[in-house]
Amino acid sequence: MARFLFLGWFLVFGQIAAKAQNNVFYEEDRPIGEMMDRFIEINKSRNYVSGWRVQVLATPDRQRLESVKQSFQYRYPSIAVDWVHSAPYYKLRAGAFATKLEALRLKYILERDYPGIYLVRDDAIRPRELIGGNY
């Protein structure tokens, strides 16, 4: 009998607590709200974010770069690949990741076909380029 009484009280108070959780109100100070609004505007105005890419190739030969890029796009059509020129090298880079761990997963996959690849930091990644790990 005591068990049923305890269970009944538990159910009643559990429902009251669950309803109380749906009625949470907060009030923020004006300076905090202004600071958050400014933070949001600054972040919306940024065109680039920092992140990681997998560097597949670095070569002074532009034709070799084009050849490897074509091969890469054929083997991995769902992974974005692009190149940058930093004289005298053309650098072929794949993916765009917010964290190093996500980039390491892609590096591990690509190492079979492209030995010697490595991760590079990139401060000019457009937010829409970021890959969430679905490759």
C-alpha positions in Angstrom: 0.0 0.0 0.0 2.8 2.4 0.9 4.4 1.7 -2.5 1.2 2.7 -4.3 0.9 5.9 -2.3 4.5 6.8 -3.0 4.0 6.1 -6.7 0.9 8.2 -6.7 2.7 11.2 -5.1 5.6 10.7 -7.4 3.4 10.9 -10.5 1.5 14.0 -9.2 4.7 15.9 -8.4 6.4 14.7 -11.6 3.6 16.2 -13.7 3.8 19.5 -11.8 7.5 19.7 -12.3 7.2 18.9 -16.0 4.6 21.6 -16.4 6.8 24.1 -14.5 9.7 23.4 -17.0 7.6 24.7 -19.9 7.1 28.0 -18.2 10.6 29.4 -18.0 11.0 33.1 -18.3 14.2 35.1 -18.3 15.0 38.7 -18.4 18.3 40.0 -19.6 19.9 43.3 -18.8 19.9 45.9 -21.6 23.8 46.0 -22.0 23.8 42.2 -22.3 21.1 42.3 -25.0 23.0 45.0 -26.9 26.2 43.1 -26.7 24.5 39.9 -28.1 23.0 41.9 -30.9 26.4 43.4 -31.8 28.0 40.0 -31.6 25.4 38.6 -34.0 25.8 41.5 -36.5 29.6 41.1 -36.5 29.4 37.4 -37.2 26.8 37.9 -40.0 29.1 40.4 -41.7 32.1 38.0 -41.8 32.5 36.4 -45.2 35.1 33.8 -44.1 35.8 31.5 -41.2 38.8 29.6 -40.0 39.0 25.9 -40.6 40.9 23.0 -42.0 41.5 21.4 -45.4 43.3 18.4 -46.7 46.2 19.3 -49.0 46.5 16.6 -51.7 49.3 18.1 -53.8 51.9 20.9 -53.9 53.7 21.2 -57.2 55.2 23.9 -59.4 53.8 22.1 -62.5 50.4 23.5 -63.4 49.6 20.6 -65.8 50.3 18.0 -63.1 48.0 20.0 -60.8 45.2 19.9 -63.4 45.7 16.1 -64.0 45.6 15.3 -60.3 42.5 17.5 -59.8 40.7 15.7 -62.6 41.6 12.3 -61.2 40.5 13.4 -57.7 37.1 14.7 -59.0 36.5 11.4 -60.8 37.3 9.3 -57.7 35.6 11.5 -55.1 32.8 13.5 -56.9 31.1 14.5 -53.6 34.2 16.2 -52.1 34.9 19.7 -53.1 38.5 20.3 -54.4 40.2 23.5 -55.4 43.6 24.9 -55.8 45.5 28.0 -54.6 48.7 29.5 -56.1 51.4 30.4 -53.7 54.4 31.1 -55.9 56.1 28.9 -57.0 53.7 26.2 -55.9 50.2 25.2 -57.0 48.4 23.6 -54.0 45.5 21.2 -54.4 43.2 21.2 -51.4 40.1 19.1 -50.6 37.2 19.7 -48.3 36.5 22.4 -45.8 36.1 21.6 -42.1 35.5 23.5 -38.9 37.6 21.1 -36.8 40.8 19.3 -37.3 39.2 16.0 -36.2 36.7 16.2 -39.1 39.6 16.9 -41.5 41.5 13.9 -40.1 38.7 11.6 -41.0 38.9 12.7 -44.7 42.7 12.5 -44.6 42.5 8.9 -43.5 40.1 8.0 -46.3 42.2 9.8 -49.0 45.6 8.4 -47.9 45.1 5.2 -49.7 45.0 7.0 -53.1 47.2 10.0 -52.2 50.1 9.1 -49.9 51.8 12.0 -48.3 48.8 14.3 -48.0 48.5 16.5 -44.9 46.2 18.9 -43.1 46.4 22.7 -43.6 44.8 25.5 -41.7 42.8 27.9 -43.9 41.4 31.2 -42.7 39.5 31.9 -45.9 36.7 29.3 -45.8 33.2 30.4 -46.8 30.7 29.1 -44.2 28.6 27.4 -47.0 31.8 25.3 -47.9 32.0 23.6 -44.5 31.5 19.9 -44.7 29.7 18.3 -41.8 31.3 14.9 -42.1 28.8 13.4 -44.6 31.2 12.4 -47.4 
